[in-house]
Amino acid sequence: MSLDTVKHAAETPDTAQPWKELGLKEDEYARIREILGRRPTGAELAMYSVMWSEHCSYKSSKVHLKQFGEKVPANDAMLVGIGENAGVVDVGQGYAVTFKVESHNHPSYIEPYQGAATGVGGIVRDILAMGARPVAVVDPLRFGAADHPDTKRVLPGVVAGIGGYGNCLGLPNIGGEVVFDACYQGNPLVNAGCIGVMKHEDIHLAQASGPGNKVILYGARTGGDGIGGVSVLASETFESTGPAKRPAVQVGDPFQEKLLIECTLEIFKEKLVAGIQDLGGAGLSCATSELASAGSGGMRVELDTVPLRDSSLSPEEILMSESQERMCAIVEPQHVDRFLEICEKWDVIATVIGEVTEGSQLEIFWHGEQIVDVPPRSVAHEGPTYHRPFARPSWQDALQADDAGKLARPANGAELREQVLRLVSSPNQASKSWITDQYDRFVQGNTVLAMPEDAGMVRIDEESNLGVAMATDGNGRYAKLDPYTGAQLALAESYRNVAASGAKPLAISDCLNFGSPEDPDVMWQFAEATRGLADGCLELGTPVTGGNVSLYNQTGDTAIHPTPVVAVLGVIDDVTRRTPVAFKEEGQLLYLLGDTHEEFGGSAWSEVIHNHLGGMPPKVDLGREKLLGEILISASRDGMIDAAHDLSDGGLIQAVTESCLRGGKGARLIVPDGLDAFTFLFSESAGRAIVSIPRSEELRFNDMCGARGLPVTRIGVVDGEEIEIQGEFSIPLSELRTAHEGTIPALLA
């Protein structure tokens, strides 16, 4: 078969092309022809198909995402915002921190180990490309029903992939979540986040400027794995029947990535790079078009110089391949020899594949024949924009009217006790140590908090003890009931978790996981969630630095719950002042911060005891959340509290159970006036936390809260080897531990 060159394409306008098979719509194909003034070559069609996919172009979501930039102003900490590989914030002392969360959902369902492993690898390279040393990873995960047979296939593979890749890189896994729900049965969510640290002057951006500068591809050889992988796979719905389009999932090599990291950091140190981009989704198509689009000129690439693992690959396949552990750098000619020398030192293959030109086009050649001649912005940044129709679902009112308040409640202390044990042993509330013990949480020696703490925290300066904390949260049940409120609850919980650790929240990244954008119900959920998140960030003063949208998480007509996952990054001046969740000192006083109301819509209690989802989620008061955060941070800094734990899924009894088991100390609790024991224990009202206070600090703490107007209630004391609810029941810690820690191993054995 003869090569489909630009000249040949111009001469054969009527040649049939597989645009539909590549995921393009008829009007999109027509638009490509209009841009080029001819039909595209096969290589050009491959590039447009992956870069205009939902995963890469955000064509259904960007009309809603723009409010993150328009509505939420940057704060003083923001150094790099939306549009780069990852956002960057100033954390003081000359340090900058970059962080981001992304999805690898569809590949992880097809091939759990490699899908999850390459998800970690991809997000780590995003952070590396900003000029930072990656220092920690997090992993928010969602799986189908815990007792479903396929969960035993997907979950262990995903966990092994995350642990295997991250552990080999020597990166501590410090946080995340594991949630089970039948709605994720055919569409598990594997979100991965990474934190990186650099000095301000070391920030790098993805752009190709300077005619004559060389384009260097370095890292692993390009293979046939992942051709059209995440870019196409994450841009369509799995069919409930019949064969699905399932491109090869990428294959990762963490040891190659480790070499790539160290090699790149040495290159940065010697200031040899004018621009840099990692190769992730859409591979070379993405790296070349985005670098050229963000630069000041054009680019010429000799595609046949790309090092291959498979010599039979066609030009189209090379451009679409999502082989892992690859980077693309723009290097001034005088630095090329030194760049290649450093790569050789680290045993990293590096090849000059092209150069920046004075023109405006991205030109790609194959053995001297031109196969691509496109305006790079048309590929990378000017893809389709859809204003998808959306409308409030016809079933939403009935769902909200199905109030959880009608559900039967425990009639006495014995029933309360039994329901507490059922709650803390349920898959979502049970200990996840079977999973997290497979991750190295303390490698590098700078981890000061890690799961099951409220937030992960790492020290970034050994002399000053400056540190950063990160938490990820999201509750699909809340968002199903009310997407606007659900997104704000995810933001509020993540913000609260960071503050509870003693760190000051600075900014957010998000991973927005939803069903098919072609469903008006789903698009309404997405529109409401993004609006809620933008409004919430405006009120809290936490700008969005970047993130990820994952759509088509749907099998047939069944979509996942709308699941906006929010990662909040915070800074702490001295990690030795961090606040853990564990109750450790007998005799310390327990205080509940915030107001408790009868709020059970979407609650863990309604799910575990009644298998019910209906009503309205807890109300959000972001002003109160901000005040609560300020109190928790001040109390931590000034040594007033020894432990703090936010109240969220499962309510107060879940938080108390976790803090008691973590510290090996019991608690005696008194139901406050005006509350019944059931509401006290199980309500999921937002804006609350429990703290343990040395008796010597009680007066000072109460004075601070009173002066700031935060409601606080003394509810008990750290004491003994059981949790006692006075006048109702008691449960020995040994019984609680067996219930809490035995569930996940039993399900996955």
N, C-alpha and C positions, 0 to 999 in steps of 0.2 A: 504494500500500500504506500503510495507516494505521500510525502510530507505535506501537511496542510499549511502552507506558508501564507503570509499576509497578501502577497501578490496573487497566489492561487485563490484565496478567498474573495478578492476583489473581482477576479475573472469568472467566478462560479457562484453567482448570487443565489441560485436556486437549489443548491445542494442541500439535501435534507440533513438536519442536525438533531441530536438526541437531547434537546433542551428540556423536554418534559421529564425524561428519565433522570436528569441531573437536578430536578427539583425546582426548575424555573417555571413561572407562569407564562402564558402566551404573550401577555402585555409586557412582561419583563424582557422576554426575548426580543420583542419588537423594539423596546427601548434601547437595548444593546445595539441593535442594528442602526438605530437612529443616531446614537452617540458616535459610532464608528463610521457611519456613512457607507456601510457594507455589511455583509454577514461576518460574524466573528470566525476566526480560525478555531480549530479544536482546542488549542491551548488557551485562547482567550475565553472561549465558552466555559472551559474548566475553571478558570480564575473567577469569572463573574458568578458562576453557579455557587461556588463555595463562599465567596465574599458577600454575595447578596442573599445568602441563606439567613434564616431567622437568627441562628446562633451568632453569626458574625456581624450582621447589619442592623439588628434590632429594629427591623422595618415595621413591626407591629407595635413596638413598645416605646420608640423614641419620642413620639408626640406627647406621651405622658411623662417620660423621664425628664424632659427638658425643664419641668418645674423644679427639679432639685437644684438646678443652677439659677433659675429665674427667681424662685421664691425664697431660697435659703442663702443668706449672705455668707461669704467666707469669714471666719473669725481670724483673730491675730495669729493663730497657730498654723493656719493653712499655708503651705508652701507650693504644693502641686495639687490640682483638683481633677475633676472629671475630664477624661479624654486621653490620659496617658495610661501606661501599663498598670499603674497603681497610684493611689493618692499618697501625698507626703505631708506630714505635720511636724512642726517645730516642738520639741519637748524640752528645750532649754540646754544650757551648758554647751551650745554649739552642735548638739545632736539633732538629727532628723530621723523620724521613723516612718516607714512606708508599710502599708498593710492593705489587704484586699481579700475578699471571699469570692470564690467561683464555684460553678457546678460541673460535675462530671456524671450526671445522672443516668442518661441512656446507655453510655458505654459500660457503666458499672452493673447494669442489669444483665447485659449480654454476656459480659466476661468480668465477674466481680473483682477478681484479684487485679488484673491489669487495668481495668477501668478505674478503680480507686487509686492504684499506685501511680498511674500517669496523671490523674487529677492532682495528686500531691506534687508531682514533678513539674506540671505546668504552672501551678500557682507559685512555686518556688522560683521558677525562671522569670515570671512577671516581676517578682520582688527584686531579683538579681539585676534585671534589666534597668531598674531605676538607679542603680549604682550602689545598692545596699548589700550588706552581708545578711542573709536570712538567719534568724535567731530562734524562731519557734513556729510551730504549725498548730492549727486547730481543725476540728472535723465535725461540723453539725451533720447528723445522719438521720434519715427517716426510712423505716422499713415497713413491710406489710405486717399483718397480724403475727404476734410473737409465736403462736402455736401453729402457724401455717407451714406445711412441709417445705415450701420454696424459700421461706425465710432462713431455714437451715442451710440452704445452698448459698443464698446471696450474702447474708450477714457475715458468716465466718470468712468468706472470700474477700469481702470489702475490708473487714478489719485487718486481715492478714496483709492485704495490699497496702493499706495506709501504714500499718506498723512496719512492714518489711521495707518499704521505700524510705519512710521518714527515719527509721532507726539506722539504715545504712548511710543516710546523709549526715547522721549525727545531729539531727534537729529534734529538740524536745517537743513532744505533743502535749500542750498544756491546757487544752480546753475543747469544748464542743458539747454536743448533746446526742442522745440516742432516743428516738421516739418510735413507737410501734402504732400502726393504725391500718386497718384493712384497706383504706383508700390508697395506700402506697404499694399495694400488693404487686401490681404490674409495673409500677413506676417508683422504685426506691429513689430517695434523694441523697446523693453523695456530694455534699458541699465541702470544699476545702479552703482553709484560710492560711495566710502566712504573714509573719511580721519580719521586717528587716530594719537594720540600723545603719546609719551612715552619718558623716559630718555634712553640714549644709553645702559645703563647696564640692561635695562628691556626687551631687544629684546629676543623673543623666537622663536625657529625653530621647524619644524615638523619632529621629528625623535625619534625612540625608541631604546635607547641604555641602556646597563647595565643589564646583566642577573639577574633575580630575581625581577627587577622593575615591579610594578603592572600596568596593563592596566585598567583604570577606565573610564567607560561610564557615563556621567552625563548630566542632562537636562531633556527634555521631554521624555515620554515613546515612544516606537516605535510602529507605527501603519501601516495600510494598505494604507495610502495616499501616493501618489508619488512613488509607486513601479515602478522602471524603468522610473521615471518621466522625468526630464530634460535630463538625460543621453541618453535615447532612443528617447524621443520626439524631441530633438534638433539634432538628427543624421539621419533624413530622411526628404524627401520632402513631403509636404501635397499634396495629389492627388486632381486634379481638379474635378474628379468625383469619386463616390464610397466611401465606408467607409474608413476612415484613421485610422491608429493605434494611439490611443490616450489614453495613460495611465493616471491614476488619477493624477491630479495636486496637489502638496503639499498644506497643510493647515497650515497657520501660526498663532501663538499666540504671539503677541508682548509683552504682559505682562510677559509671561514665558521667553522671550528673555531678557527683562530688568533685571529680576532676575538672569538669566544666566550671563549677562554682569557683574553685580556688584559682584556676587559670584566669577567669574573668576578673576576679578581685585584684589579681596582680596586674593585669592590663589596666584596670581603673587606676590603681595606685601610681602607675607610671604615666597616666594621662595620655594614653595612646588612642582613645576613641573619640570621634566627633559625633557619633550617634549610634544607637544600638537598639535592637529589637529581638525578643525571643521568638522562636518558632513554635507556636502552639496550634490552635484551631486554624485550619486552612494553610498551614505550613508556609512554603515559599511564596505562595500567592499573597498571603497576608503580609509577610515580612517585607517583601520588595515593594508592594503597592503602598503600604502604610508609611514606610520610610520615605519613599519618593513623594508621596502626597503631602507629608508633613514638612518636607524640605523646600528648597528654593529653586530646584531645577528638575531635570529628568534623571533617568537611570538606564544604563545598558547592562544587560546580564547575558553571559554566555552559559546557557543552561547545561550544555554538554560537559562543562568542567565540574559539575556538582559530583562529589564522591558518592558512589552508590554501593549498596549491599546487593542489589539485584540489577544486573546489566541489561535485563530485558525490559526494564521500565520505559514506558513511552514518555515523551515530554509532558503530556497532560497529567500522567500519573506522578511524575516528579513534582509538578507544581501543586498537586492536590495532596500529596503524601503528608501525613501528620506524624511521621517518625519523630521520636522524642530526643531530648538532650541535644538540641541544636540552637545556635544563636547566629544572628547576622549583625555585623558591625560595619560602620563607616569609618574608614581610617585614612588619614592624610598620607600621601606617598612616602614622605620621609620617615614615617613610623611603621611602615608595613613590615620591614625586615625584623624589627624588634618584636612586633606583634606575633609574627610567625615563630620567632625564636622562643617566646614564652609559651606558645601553644605546644611546640615540640617538647619543651621541658616537662610539661604536664601530660604528655602523651595524648594530646587532643589534636585531631585532624583539622587543619585549617587550609582553606583554598580561596584565592582571589577569584571571584566569579563575575566581577563586573566593575563598573565605575559610575560615579555621578557625572551627568552631562549638563551642558548649558541649555539643552532643549527643555521641552515641557512634557515629553512622553516617556512612558515606561516601555522600553524596547527589549525584547528577549529573543535570543538567537539560538539555533540548534545546528551545530556543525556548519556555521556560516550562513544559514538560511534564517530569515526573520520570521518568527512564528507569533510574536506579540508586538503590537504597536497601539497602546491605549493611553488615554489620559489617566494617570494614577488615581486622581481624586474620584473619578467615575467608578473605579473599582473599590476603593477603600472607604470613601467618606460620602459619596453621593449616590448610594444605593436607593432602592425604593423606599418611600414613606407611605405607610398605610394608615388611614383613619378608619380603623375597623369599627363596624357598628357595635354598640354595646347598650344593654338595657338591664335594669334591675330584674333578676329572675322572677318568674311567676310564682315560684315556690318560696321565695325569701320571707314573705310576710307570715306564711303558715309556720315556717321553721322558727321564726322569732316569737310567734304566739304560743308555741309549744313550750311553755315556761317550766324550768326545772323546779320551781317552787312547789309544784303540785306533787312531786315525787315523795313517796313514803320515807319518813325519817326514823331514825332509831328511837325506840320508845323508852329506853332506860340505859343505865350505865353498862350493863352486860352487852347490849346491842351496840352501843358506842364502841366498846372495846373490840368487839368482833369486827366491826367495820374499819376501825383503825388498822387492825392486822391485815385485813383484805387490801386496804389501800396501799400500805407500805410494802406489801409483797406483790403488788400488781406490776406487770412488766415495765410500765412507764415510770413508776415511782421506786422500783426496786434498785438496789445497788448495781451499777454498771462496771464493777471492778473486773469482772471476767473479761470485759472488752478492754478497759483502759490499762489493765495490767500487761496487755500485749504491746503497749507503746512505751518507749523510753521517755519518761517525763523529766528526767534530771540530767541527761547528757549535757555536757559543756559546763555544768556546775553553776549556772546562773538562774535556774528556776527557783523561785521562792514560793510560788503558789501554783498548784495544778489540780485538775479534777480529783476529787469531787468538790473543790472549793467553788465559791461563787464566780470567781474570775481567775484566769491564768495570769501569772505575773512573772516577768523576768527582769533581772538586774542588767542594765546596759552600761554602767560605769562602776568598776570595782572600787575606785577611790571615794567617789561621792555617794555611792549607793543609789544613784538615779535609776529609776525603773519604769517600765510600762506594763499596763494590765490590759487584757482583752477578754470580753465575754461575747458569746453568740446566743441568741434566743429567737424563738418563733413558736407560736401556738396555732396550728392549722385549725383546731376546733374553734377557737375564738374567731379566727378570720372567716371561717365558714358562716358563723352566725352574723358577723358584721365586719366586712373586710377593712373598712376605714378604722374602726376601733381596734380590730385585731392587729393591724400594722403598728398602731400607736402603742398597744400593749407589748408587742415584741420589742419596740424601741425602748419603752419605759423599763421593761425587765432587764434588758441588757445594760442600760444606763445605771439602774439600781445595783446590779451585780458588780459593776466596776466600782461604783461609789462604796459599796459595802466592803470591798477589799481595801479601801483607803485611798484609791486613786481618783484623780479628777478627770471626768470624761471630757474628751477633746473633739472627737469627730467619729463618723460612722462609715462603714462600708455595708453593702447589702447584697443578698442573693435572693432574687424574687422568683419563686418556683410556682408555676401555675399550669393549668391545662391548655387546651388548644385555643389560640387567639381567634380562630375562625368561629368559635362559639360565642355569641353575644353575652351569654351569662358569665363566661370566663373573663371576657374583656371588661365587663362591668366590675367584676371582682378585682381585676388588675388595676383599673382606673381608680377605684375607691381606695385600694391599698396604697398606691403610689401617692395619691392625694393626702391620705392620712399620714403617711411617713413624712412627706414634705412639710405638712403643717406642724407635725410633731417636732421635726428637726428645727424648724423656725423658732418654736416656743422654747425649746431646750438650749438653743444656741450651738447645736452640733451639726456642722455642715457635712454633706455627703461628699466623700472624696472619690467615690467610684464604686463599682460593684458589677453585678452580673444579672442577666435575666435568663431564666430557663423556662421556655414554654413547651407546649406539646407533651407535658407530663400527663398522658392520658392514654387509656387503652380502650379502643372503640369509642363509645359514648360516655365512658366513665372517667371523669377527671379527678385528680387528687384534690384534697382540700387546698384552698389558696394558702400558700405557705411562704410568706415573706420572712426570711431569716435576716436578722439585723446584728451586725458586729459593731460593738462600741470599743474604741481604743481610749485608754486613759493614761495619765502620767502621775507618778508618785515621786516626790523629791528624795525619799529615803525608804528603801524597801524594808528596812528593819522595823518600820512603823506600820507594816501591813497588818490587816486584820483577817485572821482565819475564821472559819465557821465553827470550829470545835469548842465546846464547853470543856474547860480544863481544870478550873479551880472550884472546889466545893465551897459553898457559902456565898458565891457571887450572886448578884441579884439579876433577875431576868426582866427586861422591859420590852413591851410591845410598842413600836413606833407607828403612828398612823391610825386611821379609823377603820373599824371592821363593820361591814354591812352584810345583809343577806344577799350574797351574790354567788349563784351556783350555775349559771348558764355556761356550758362548755367546761365545767369543772371536772377535775379528776374524780371526785366523789360521784358525780352523776354518771360518769363513764364506767367506773369500776363496779359500783353497787347496782346501777340500773341500766347500763348499756344505753344511755340516753344522750342525745345531742339536740338541744333546743333552747329557746329563750334568747336572752341577750347576754353578751359577755360582761365582765366587770367594767364599771365606768372608769374613765381615765381622767386624771387631774394632773396635767404635766407641771403646773406650777407647784403642786404638792410634791411631785417627784423630784423637782429641782431642789426644793427646800430640804427634803429628806436626804438627798445626796450631799448637800452642803453640811448637814448635821453629822452624817456618817463620816465624811472626810475630816471634818474638824475634830470629832471625837477620837478618831484614829490617830491623827497627828499629835493631839494633846494628851494621849495616853489615858483617856477616860473609859475606853471599852477594851475588853480583851477578846471578844468574839462578836461577830455579826453575821446574820444570814437573812437574805431577802425572803419574803413570803410570796410564793407564786403557785405553781401547780401543786395541788394537794393541801394547800393552806398551811395554817400554823402547825398542825400536828406533824406534817411531813417535814417541815423545817426543824422543829424541835427534835424529832427522831434522828435526822441526819446529824445535827450538832451534837446530840448526846452520844450517838454511836461513834462519831468521829473522835470525840475526846474521851470516851469511856467513862463518862459521868452521867448520872441520872438527873432528873428534874422533878420538882414538885410545883404544880401549877394550880392557880385559883382562877375560876371563871370570873371575869370582871362584871361588876354591876351593869345591868342593862343588856347583857348578852346571855343567851342560853348556851349550854355546853356544845351543842351541835354546830351552831354558827361560829362559835369561838374556835372550834377545832378545824372545820372543813371549809369555811368561806375562803374565796380566792380574791377578795378585795385587793386592788392594786395599791401602790404607794405605801407599802408596809415593810417593816423589817423587825427582827428580834435581835436584841443585843444582851450580852452579859457584862455586868459592871462591877468592879471591885467596890465594896461598901464605902471605901474612903472617897470614891468619886461620885457617889450618888447625888449629893447636894449640887455639886458643880454641874453634873450632867443635866439634872432637872432644871437648874437655873438657865442653862444654855437653851434647852428646848423651849422653856417657857418664854424666854426673851424673844425667840424667833417665831413663836406661835405654832410649834409642832406638837400635836397631841401625843402624850406618852402615858403608858399605863404600866404600873408594876404588876406583873402577872405571876411571879414565882421566884424560885431560888434553885441554883445548881446543887443537887444533893442526892446521895445514895446511889443505888444500882438499879433503879427502875424509873419509869415515867409515871407519875401519879397525877391524875386530875382529881383534885380534892372533891370528895362527895360523889364521885362517879365511878372510877375504876383505877387500877394500876396495872402496868405490864413490865415485867423484868426486862432489862436490857438484853439479857441472853435470849429471851423469846423473840424480842424485836429483831435482834441480829440474825437469828436463824431465818425469820420470815423475810427480812430485807435482802439478805445476801444469797439466799438459796435459789431464787426464782430463775435468774438468767442461766446459770450453769445447768439447771435441770432442763430448761427448754432447749438448750443448744448442745447438750451432751450427746 
